[in-house]
Amino acid sequence: MKQAVLLIISILAMSGCNSQATSTGQACMGARGGSLVEGLDGQCKAGDAIATKEPAYYCDFNYAVAYNDYNSAMCIYSGKRKSERTAG
């Protein structure tokens, strides 16, 4: 229950943080609502709210990043992994 409340608060907090709102408003969490983006194999779209152990690789830092007690973070997915974002 505590995790569900934290997730809802995190998604609401992240929903309006950027004037260029690219958020899809969807939570990309897997079948049981507990999957990390690392295990979802490309199912998430840019703007989805995700959970990840590697926020630097997946998160859009134009939005808030919420950390939790499970050594992971919830954030808005950037749509690209770090290697794609930093390739020049």
N, C-alpha and C positions, 0 to 999 in steps of 0.2 A: 504494500500500500504506500509506504514511504517513497519508494522508487517511482511509482506512478504519479504521485503528487509532484515530486521533483521534476519529472519529465514534462508534465503539463506546464509547470511554472517556467521551465527553461525554454520550451517552445514558444510560449507567449512572450517571454522577455526578448527572444531573438526575432520575433516576427516583424518588428517595426524599427529596427536599428539602422536602416540604410535607406536613403532617399531614392536609390536606384533599385528598389525592391525587386530582387530576382527570386525571392522565396516562392516555392511551389505550394507551400502550406501542407505538404505531405511529410509524414514521418516514415523513414525507410528503416525498418527495424527487423525484418524477417518474420517468419511464420509465428513464432511465439512471443514476439515483441521484445526479444532480448538479444538479438544478434548485433555484433559489431560490423561496421561497414567492411572491415577487412575480410569477413567471411561471406559477404553477399555477392561477390563476383560480378560487379558491374550492374547490379539491379538498381542502384540509387542514381537519381538525376540531380543535376546542379540545382541548388535551392532546397533540396530535401533536408529535413532535420535528421541527423544521424548520431550514433554513438560510436566512438573510436578510441583505441588505445594510442593512436598516433595523430593527435590534432594538427601537428605541423605539416603532415602529409595530406590531410583531407579537408581541413576546415577553411572556410572563408572568413578571414579575420576582419572583414568589414562588419561582421556581426559578432555578438557576444559568444563566448565559449564558456560553458558551465562544466566545472569539474565535479566529480562525485566520489563517494567513498569506495568505489570499486576500481580505482586506479584507471579510470577512463574518463572521457569527456563527451559532452553532447554539444553539437554545433550545427551550423548550416554547411552542407557539403558544397565544396567549391566546383565540383564537376570534373576536376582533374587531380591526379596525384602529384606529389611534389616534383617528381622527375619531369612531368609534362609542364608544370607551371614554371620551372626554373630553366628549361631548355631554351637556349638563345639562338 
